[in-house]
């Protein structure tokens, strides 16, 4: 990855595409990350990782804002939108059943598109939100999932039963119960 810009000690890394081919199987891997220096034992920066969504696959249920339509987030739209995901906040809603942008509890620092999964990493502000960190440590990864937040979404055909999103801007992510997520194949866990 090549460095595109610097701000203090945080460097925004440019996107990299890697193609792997083994035994007739090929996989495309897209990745972007914000490099934040490691601070051993930092009490307020606890790492997490998760699957934010599945691309090129219809959601299991309609996400908020989709007017009751299930959606397909295209791979092309996701690849173009990866830079918009970095540095965005992670939120939760008391009850763990949806989104609440006013309850920001963490930060996204990395996004990797591996196969059909959008993998993310970041930090939870564990000292600022000890009850959130405790709940996540207790219940993830068995029951917790994730959900993306979008703006400027373009839908290929507004009359289609399942909306195909061809352009998006990521504005954040939420941690919620997997059963409440639009995509049940999402996941969340505190990283070690």
C-alpha angles and dihedrals in degrees: 000000000000126000114247100180145347135220113182108304096338115093123193109221119213122239120272129198118206123186117203122193123182129154094348093309120113130188131188117217122193119185141177130171144176109224112224117179116253115247111192112236096359102178096208101042111068114168124234137179134194151152106264097187147330116251127218090018130102116251117250090237138002114287120224111280095026094101092237095311124128111230142215116210105206122226091235092054090048094049092051092046098049093099090055091059097060116096093013121134129255115221140179138195122229104258089037091245104120149337131315115172089193091066100065110171104163152004136253113228104164138034124185126180105208114175104312096335125095103212119196136187133189146122136289115213092235099174093048092046107029094160091055093047091049093050092048093048090050101043106026133120095016098058110008128096139164140241132198127233119217144188132184093027117176118208117204094214120008090196094057119109090230114037116226110212109213099172132023143160115216113226099176145305139255132218112219144146108297090232089060095049121102087231112047091194092070120108142189132196138164108249124224 
